[in-house]
Amino acid sequence: MKVIFTILFGLVGFAFADDNTQLIQAFSVLAAVVGLGIAALGGAIGMGHTAAATISGTARNPGIGGKLFTTMFIALAMIEAQVIYTLVFAAIALYGNPFL
């Protein structure tokens, strides 16, 4: 609750600004940081589950460990691609902002 009030009172200065470009830039930075943080968190959780499942499968049947590791690396690349897409969108929001 304190965090919400701090953010709201911190943004009061933008409400009384003459132009809205500073407000749009501030919200673009906020959106980029929050979006990238959520994407990185989701990617880290997904990679952890993927690694845990691969280790568990290899422990149960060591004979298919090579196939599991190959599949795991493909899955990790797909998970990481989603985080990279979010990074690209965050960079567009920060540097090539279409709303200005």
N, C-alpha and C positions, 0 to 999 in steps of 0.2 A: 504494500500500500504506500509506503514511504517512497519507493522507487517511482511509482506512477506520479505522485505529486511532484517529485523532483523533476521528472521529465516534463510534466505539464508546465511547471513554473519556469523551467529552463527555456521553453519554447514560446513564452509570452512575448519576449522581445521581437520575435519574428512576426507576431501578429500585428504589431504596430509599425512594421517597416514600410517604407515608401513603395518599394517594388517587391514582387513575389519571387524574384530570382534567387534570393538568399534562402527563402523558405523552401523552394523546390530543390535547391542544392543540398540543403540540410537533410531533407527527407530522402533524397536520393542516396546520400551517404548512409543514413540510418537503414534504409531498405537493403542496400548492398551488404552492409555488415551483418544484419540479422539474417538475411537470406543465405549468405555464405556460411554463417555459423550453423544454421539449421541443416544445410546440406552436408557440411563436414561432419556434424554429429551423426546424421543418418548414415553417411558413408562409413564412418568408423564402426557403428553398431553392426551394419551389414557385413563389413569385412571381418569383424570379430566372430559373428555367427558362422560365416563361411569357413573360416579357419578352424573353428571348434568342430564343425560338422566333418570337415576333412580329416582332422586328427582322430576323431571318434571312428570314422569309417575305416581308416588305416589301422587303428588298433583292433577293430573287429575282424578285418580281413586284410592281412598284410600283403597278400598277393596282388591286390588291385590298387596298391598305393600309387603307382605311376599314373594310372588312369585318373585317379582321384585328384592328384596334384595338377595334372593338365587341365582338368575341368575346373579346379579351384582357381587357377591363374586366369582362365577365361572369364570366370565369374567376377574375380577381383577387378579385371580390366573394365568390365561393364559397370560395376559399382563406381569405380573411380571416374568413369566417363561422365556420370551424372553430376559429380562434384565439379568437374572441369567445365561442364555446360553452365552451371551456376556461377562459376568464376567468370566466364565470358559475359554472362548477362550482368553481373555486378560491375565489370569493367565498362560495359556499354553504359550502364546507369551512371557511372562516375565521370567518365571522360567524354562520351559522345551522347550526352543526355538529350533525348528527343523532345523533352518537355520545356526546354528553354527557348 
